[in-house]
Amino acid sequence: MKKIAILGASGSIGQNTIEVIRRHPNEFVLVSFSVYKQIELIEPLLNEFKNVNVVGVKSLEEIKDLINKYPNVSFYEKDLGLNKVATSSCDILVNALVGFVGLKPTLDAIDAKKTIALANKETLVVAGELIKRKAIENNVDIIPIDSEHSAIYQCLEKNSKVNKIILTASGGPFFKKSLDEIKNVSKEEALNHPTWKMGRKISIDSATMFNKAFEIIEAYHLFNVAENQIQVLIHPQSIVHSMVEFVDGSIKAQLAVSDMKIPISYALTNGRRLENTSDFLSLSSVGKLEFYEADLNRFVPLKLAYQALINKGTYPCVLNAANEVAVELFLNDKIKFYQIVDVVIKTLSAHENEKGVLTYEKIVKADAWARNFARRIY
């Protein structure tokens, strides 16, 4: 039985991971988790999963009654809470955090030699070179949970050379709209993803296509391909989750309903498929599968991702930081939807890229600079 720790148990990935554990009690046991501000989830989880011994929260001040009620559970706050969950007595850490905050606990887990099931894409976007180097040094496996990267992971063949990786993208709610047409879209429209139910940040990233831009960078680091071997296709049905094209012309695709429990369970078992995971896909009901070229001039974030892979250094970190700030500004009604991309471009243009060996200190410095600069644009 594998012991599972979850960073970000209150989010979509975290909740789906808990459901996988719940459905397979003979396979997995939950031993630690973080919830940040959603402390109302703590007591039900502790009552259901009796082996939990570490919980991370935003503030201990807000859970004094729980600390007294559960003396056998160790509660920690803020960054220490994330560290304690990441390095707890688990076999697999599921990193389901959103944003730059997921980087440090990933590094902590690598130092503690934990297998990592990674949904926090920012970890590889801002520090892919560092993460890969540290993982090799510590002999740590990093298994993707993103549906697209899980699909690629499932399609790869040990002895077959890859010609191209094809990432599919739903296109979000605006893929048929021109750049002029998106200038006045509302926050509610941007949050209304057509196929996936996700958190606010990732929903906006899907609408802008920054989510797919980050997945390009993730794929580059996860699968050791060149940037010109990664293609994005718009696939509105979200049935084909990604594909691998091999050098003989063959293409393998992974198809399934839009259910994150499939890639999560595949990651937790490291490739063993479990029953009672998801609904089955009816291709006859789907009827047809559509694919469209992703225009880099229309979907500018994709172009920025390829540029980030060419520039390397702290450029990808600044790309991510500026986007996080821009999305926050948009969700707080400070800027328009189309200005998200504008904030990122202006921040990247002002950044002096620092190359050489990428260190955690360099990344933190670049992240702080980018956030400060991006907040001053509007």
Disulfide bonds with the S-S distance in Angstrom:
none
